[in-house]
Amino acid sequence: MAENYDATYEQADYFGADASPLLEKYAEWIPAGARVLDIGAGQGRNTLPLAHRGCQMTALDPSVVALETINERAASQNLSVETVARSYLDYEPEGTFDVILCFGLVQILSYQECASLVSRLHQWLKSGGTLFLTAWHVEDPSFARLEKEWDRLGIRSFRSPDGERHRLYLEKGEILQLFFRWQPVHHFEGMGPWHRHGDGAEERHGDIEALLTKP
């Protein structure tokens, strides 16, 4: 992935300080002591609360700046967290995980990267394990704008003119097709809440939420 978030993560809690509401609502699907992989962990908004619950956390993110924040906070709270400064494309775990978190990653990938991610999720999650995943769908307000301003790579895939960023939007129901043999516990596709990142303007997205268990 070409996009670099180190500058973004110089700002404290840029994507929020609290755990994802999806994670909190379905916390019972993450047993204490579970081996959990947080892909694109950022500054640890989901990693650290689960570490507090006794989960064996692996925080995976290519941003060293983000992982430094996790390490500092984990140390100050006497928590044990494994941090791995790599893209998921370069990561090879030892064994499978009970739970995998994948928040806010799909929409910044190319089609090829998304296909690689889906393949890895199938491999890395153990049978009976749980996947938490979010993405954006084609009714996201940014879709129409990027159709005009960015380079089109596919029907719903775009690359910024400088070649540094990608955006990918899924069709309604597509997420269930990507994991068609998995059992959906929760599936939502609609408009997400208004929010802002750092000092940016208020925005909302065409959100996809999926909580799936692997057969």
C-alpha positions as a Markdown table, in Angstrom:
| # | Residue | x | y | z |
|---|---|---|---|---|
| 1 | Met | 0.0 | 0.0 | 0.0 |
| 2 | Ala | 1.4 | 3.4 | -1.0 |
| 3 | Glu | -0.5 | 5.6 | 1.4 |
| 4 | Asn | 1.5 | 6.7 | 4.4 |
| 5 | Tyr | -0.2 | 7.7 | 7.6 |
| 6 | Asp | 2.8 | 8.6 | 9.7 |
| 7 | Ala | 2.1 | 12.4 | 9.6 |
| 8 | Thr | -1.6 | 11.7 | 10.4 |
| 9 | Tyr | -0.6 | 9.7 | 13.5 |
| 10 | Glu | 1.5 | 12.6 | 14.8 |
| 11 | Gln | -1.9 | 13.9 | 15.9 |
| 12 | Ala | -3.2 | 12.2 | 19.1 |
| 13 | Asp | -6.3 | 10.0 | 18.5 |
| 14 | Tyr | -6.8 | 11.2 | 15.0 |
| 15 | Phe | -9.4 | 8.5 | 14.3 |
| 16 | Gly | -10.9 | 8.7 | 17.8 |
| 17 | Ala | -10.0 | 7.6 | 21.3 |
| 18 | Asp | -12.8 | 5.2 | 22.0 |
| 19 | Ala | -13.2 | 1.6 | 20.7 |
| 20 | Ser | -15.5 | 1.0 | 17.7 |
| 21 | Pro | -19.1 | 0.9 | 18.7 |
| 22 | Leu | -19.4 | -2.3 | 16.7 |
| 23 | Leu | -16.7 | -3.9 | 18.9 |
| 24 | Glu | -18.4 | -2.7 | 22.1 |
| 25 | Lys | -21.9 | -3.9 | 21.0 |
| 26 | Tyr | -20.7 | -7.4 | 20.2 |
| 27 | Ala | -18.0 | -7.8 | 22.8 |
| 28 | Glu | -19.4 | -11.2 | 23.9 |
| 29 | Trp | -18.0 | -12.6 | 20.6 |
| 30 | Ile | -14.5 | -11.9 | 21.9 |
| 31 | Pro | -13.8 | -14.2 | 24.9 |
| 32 | Ala | -11.2 | -13.2 | 27.4 |
| 33 | Gly | -7.9 | -14.7 | 26.5 |
| 34 | Ala | -8.7 | -14.8 | 22.8 |
| 35 | Arg | -5.8 | -14.5 | 20.3 |
| 36 | Val | -6.8 | -11.3 | 18.4 |
| 37 | Leu | -5.2 | -9.7 | 15.3 |
| 38 | Asp | -6.0 | -6.0 | 14.8 |
| 39 | Ile | -5.2 | -5.2 | 11.1 |
| 40 | Gly | -4.5 | -1.5 | 10.6 |
| 41 | Ala | -4.5 | -1.0 | 14.3 |
| 42 | Gly | -3.6 | 2.7 | 14.2 |
| 43 | Gln | -3.1 | 4.2 | 17.6 |
| 44 | Gly | -4.8 | 1.3 | 19.4 |
| 45 | Arg | -8.3 | 2.5 | 19.9 |
| 46 | Asn | -9.5 | -1.2 | 19.6 |
| 47 | Thr | -6.2 | -3.0 | 20.5 |
| 48 | Leu | -5.8 | -1.5 | 24.0 |
| 49 | Pro | -9.4 | -2.1 | 25.4 |
| 50 | Leu | -9.2 | -5.7 | 24.4 |
| 51 | Ala | -5.7 | -6.1 | 26.0 |
| 52 | His | -7.4 | -4.8 | 29.2 |
| 53 | Arg | -9.8 | -7.7 | 28.9 |
| 54 | Gly | -7.0 | -10.2 | 28.8 |
| 55 | Cys | -6.9 | -10.8 | 25.1 |
| 56 | Gln | -3.6 | -11.8 | 23.4 |
| 57 | Met | -3.3 | -8.8 | 21.1 |
| 58 | Thr | -1.3 | -8.4 | 17.9 |
| 59 | Ala | -1.4 | -4.9 | 16.5 |
| 60 | Leu | -0.5 | -4.8 | 12.8 |
| 61 | Asp | 0.1 | -1.5 | 11.1 |
| 62 | Pro | 2.8 | -0.2 | 8.6 |
| 63 | Ser | 3.0 | 3.1 | 10.6 |
| 64 | Val | 5.8 | 3.1 | 13.1 |
| 65 | Val | 4.5 | 6.3 | 14.5 |
| 66 | Ala | 1.1 | 4.7 | 15.3 |
| 67 | Leu | 2.7 | 1.7 | 16.9 |
| 68 | Glu | 4.9 | 3.8 | 19.0 |
| 69 | Thr | 1.7 | 5.3 | 20.5 |
| 70 | Ile | 0.4 | 1.8 | 21.2 |
| 71 | Asn | 3.6 | 0.7 | 22.8 |
| 72 | Glu | 3.8 | 3.8 | 25.0 |
| 73 | Arg | 0.2 | 3.5 | 26.2 |
| 74 | Ala | 0.5 | -0.3 | 26.7 |
| 75 | Ala | 3.6 | 0.2 | 28.9 |
| 76 | Ser | 1.9 | 3.0 | 30.9 |
| 77 | Gln | -1.1 | 0.7 | 31.5 |
| 78 | Asn | 1.0 | -2.4 | 32.2 |
| 79 | Leu | -0.5 | -4.2 | 29.2 |
| 80 | Ser | 1.1 | -6.8 | 27.0 |
| 81 | Val | 0.6 | -6.1 | 23.2 |
| 82 | Glu | 2.6 | -7.4 | 20.3 |
| 83 | Thr | 3.1 | -4.7 | 17.7 |
| 84 | Val | 4.2 | -5.5 | 14.1 |
| 85 | Ala | 5.2 | -2.6 | 11.8 |
| 86 | Arg | 4.3 | -4.2 | 8.5 |
| 87 | Ser | 1.5 | -4.2 | 5.9 |
| 88 | Tyr | -0.7 | -7.2 | 6.0 |
| 89 | Leu | 0.8 | -8.0 | 2.6 |
| 90 | Asp | 4.2 | -8.6 | 4.2 |
| 91 | Tyr | 2.9 | -10.3 | 7.4 |
| 92 | Glu | 3.1 | -14.0 | 8.1 |
| 93 | Pro | 1.5 | -15.0 | 11.4 |
| 94 | Glu | 2.4 | -18.0 | 13.4 |
| 95 | Gly | -0.8 | -20.0 | 13.6 |
| 96 | Thr | -4.4 | -18.7 | 13.3 |
| 97 | Phe | -6.4 | -16.2 | 15.3 |
| 98 | Asp | -9.6 | -16.5 | 17.3 |
| 99 | Val | -10.7 | -13.1 | 16.3 |
| 100 | Ile | -9.6 | -10.6 | 13.6 |
| 101 | Leu | -10.4 | -6.9 | 13.5 |
| 102 | Cys | -10.3 | -5.1 | 10.2 |
| 103 | Phe | -11.7 | -1.6 | 10.7 |
| 104 | Gly | -11.2 | 1.2 | 8.1 |
| 105 | Leu | -8.9 | -0.7 | 5.8 |
| 106 | Val | -10.8 | -2.0 | 2.8 |
| 107 | Gln | -11.8 | 1.5 | 1.5 |
| 108 | Ile | -8.1 | 2.6 | 1.1 |
| 109 | Leu | -7.1 | -0.5 | -0.9 |
| 110 | Ser | -6.9 | -1.3 | -4.6 |
| 111 | Tyr | -8.9 | -4.2 | -6.0 |
| 112 | Gln | -5.8 | -6.4 | -6.0 |
| 113 | Glu | -5.0 | -5.5 | -2.4 |
| 114 | Cys | -8.5 | -6.2 | -1.3 |
| 115 | Ala | -8.4 | -9.6 | -2.9 |
| 116 | Ser | -5.2 | -10.3 | -1.1 |
| 117 | Leu | -6.7 | -9.2 | 2.2 |
| 118 | Val | -9.8 | -11.4 | 1.8 |
| 119 | Ser | -7.6 | -14.4 | 1.0 |
| 120 | Arg | -5.5 | -13.8 | 4.1 |
| 121 | Leu | -8.6 | -13.4 | 6.3 |
| 122 | His | -9.7 | -16.8 | 5.1 |
| 123 | Gln | -6.3 | -18.2 | 6.0 |
| 124 | Trp | -5.6 | -16.4 | 9.3 |
| 125 | Leu | -8.9 | -16.9 | 11.1 |
| 126 | Lys | -9.4 | -20.2 | 12.7 |
| 127 | Ser | -12.5 | -22.3 | 12.1 |
| 128 | Gly | -15.3 | -21.0 | 14.4 |
| 129 | Gly | -13.5 | -17.7 | 14.7 |
| 130 | Thr | -15.0 | -14.2 | 14.4 |
| 131 | Leu | -14.2 | -11.4 | 12.0 |
| 132 | Phe | -15.1 | -7.8 | 12.6 |
| 133 | Leu | -14.9 | -5.8 | 9.3 |
| 134 | Thr | -15.9 | -2.4 | 8.0 |
| 135 | Ala | -15.9 | -0.9 | 4.5 |
| 136 | Trp | -17.6 | 1.8 | 2.4 |
| 137 | His | -20.3 | 1.2 | -0.2 |
| 138 | Val | -21.1 | 3.0 | -3.4 |
| 139 | Glu | -23.5 | 5.5 | -1.8 |
| 140 | Asp | -20.7 | 7.1 | 0.1 |
| 141 | Pro | -20.7 | 10.8 | -0.6 |
| 142 | Ser | -17.1 | 10.8 | -1.8 |
| 143 | Phe | -17.9 | 8.2 | -4.6 |
| 144 | Ala | -19.3 | 10.7 | -7.1 |
| 145 | Arg | -16.6 | 13.2 | -6.5 |
| 146 | Leu | -13.7 | 10.7 | -7.0 |
| 147 | Glu | -15.4 | 9.5 | -10.2 |
| 148 | Lys | -14.6 | 13.0 | -11.6 |
| 149 | Glu | -11.4 | 13.8 | -9.9 |
| 150 | Trp | -9.4 | 10.6 | -9.5 |
| 151 | Asp | -8.1 | 8.0 | -12.0 |
| 152 | Arg | -10.5 | 5.1 | -12.4 |
| 153 | Leu | -8.9 | 1.6 | -11.9 |
| 154 | Gly | -12.2 | -0.3 | -12.0 |
| 155 | Ile | -15.9 | 0.1 | -11.7 |
| 156 | Arg | -15.6 | 1.2 | -8.1 |
| 157 | Ser | -11.9 | 1.6 | -7.6 |
| 158 | Phe | -9.9 | 4.9 | -7.9 |
| 159 | Arg | -6.4 | 6.2 | -7.6 |
| 160 | Ser | -5.4 | 9.7 | -6.7 |
| 161 | Pro | -3.7 | 11.7 | -9.5 |
| 162 | Asp | -0.4 | 11.6 | -7.6 |
| 163 | Gly | -0.6 | 7.8 | -7.4 |
| 164 | Glu | -0.3 | 7.8 | -3.6 |
| 165 | Arg | -3.9 | 6.9 | -2.5 |
| 166 | His | -6.6 | 4.4 | -3.4 |
| 167 | Arg | -10.3 | 4.2 | -2.7 |
| 168 | Leu | -12.5 | 1.2 | -3.1 |
| 169 | Tyr | -16.3 | 1.1 | -2.7 |
| 170 | Leu | -18.3 | -2.1 | -2.5 |
| 171 | Glu | -21.7 | -2.8 | -3.9 |
| 172 | Lys | -24.5 | -3.4 | -1.5 |
| 173 | Gly | -24.3 | -7.0 | -0.3 |
| 174 | Glu | -20.9 | -7.6 | -1.8 |
| 175 | Ile | -19.3 | -8.1 | 1.5 |
| 176 | Leu | -21.4 | -11.2 | 2.1 |
| 177 | Gln | -20.5 | -12.5 | -1.3 |
| 178 | Leu | -16.8 | -12.2 | -0.4 |
| 179 | Phe | -17.4 | -14.4 | 2.6 |
| 180 | Phe | -20.4 | -16.4 | 1.3 |
| 181 | Arg | -19.8 | -19.5 | 3.4 |
| 182 | Trp | -19.4 | -17.5 | 6.6 |
| 183 | Gln | -22.3 | -17.0 | 9.1 |
| 184 | Pro | -23.3 | -13.3 | 9.5 |
| 185 | Val | -24.0 | -12.4 | 13.1 |
| 186 | His | -24.4 | -8.7 | 12.2 |
| 187 | His | -24.6 | -6.9 | 8.8 |
| 188 | Phe | -25.4 | -3.3 | 8.3 |
| 189 | Glu | -25.2 | -1.1 | 5.1 |
| 190 | Gly | -26.3 | 2.5 | 5.3 |
| 191 | Met | -25.2 | 6.0 | 6.2 |
| 192 | Gly | -22.9 | 6.2 | 9.2 |
| 193 | Pro | -22.9 | 8.9 | 11.9 |
| 194 | Trp | -21.5 | 12.4 | 11.4 |
| 195 | His | -18.0 | 12.7 | 12.8 |
| 196 | Arg | -14.7 | 14.5 | 12.2 |
| 197 | His | -11.1 | 13.5 | 12.1 |
| 198 | Gly | -8.7 | 15.8 | 13.9 |
| 199 | Asp | -9.4 | 19.4 | 12.8 |
| 200 | Gly | -11.2 | 18.3 | 9.7 |
| 201 | Ala | -14.8 | 19.1 | 8.6 |
| 202 | Glu | -17.7 | 17.0 | 9.7 |
| 203 | Glu | -18.4 | 14.1 | 7.4 |
| 204 | Arg | -20.3 | 10.8 | 7.2 |
| 205 | His | -19.7 | 7.7 | 5.1 |
| 206 | Gly | -21.7 | 5.0 | 3.4 |
| 207 | Asp | -20.8 | 2.4 | 6.0 |
| 208 | Ile | -20.7 | -1.3 | 5.8 |
| 209 | Glu | -20.4 | -3.3 | 9.0 |
| 210 | Ala | -20.0 | -7.0 | 9.2 |
| 211 | Leu | -19.5 | -9.5 | 12.0 |
| 212 | Leu | -19.0 | -12.9 | 10.6 |
| 213 | Thr | -18.0 | -16.3 | 11.9 |
| 214 | Lys | -15.9 | -18.7 | 9.9 |
| 215 | Pro | -17.3 | -22.2 | 9.3 |
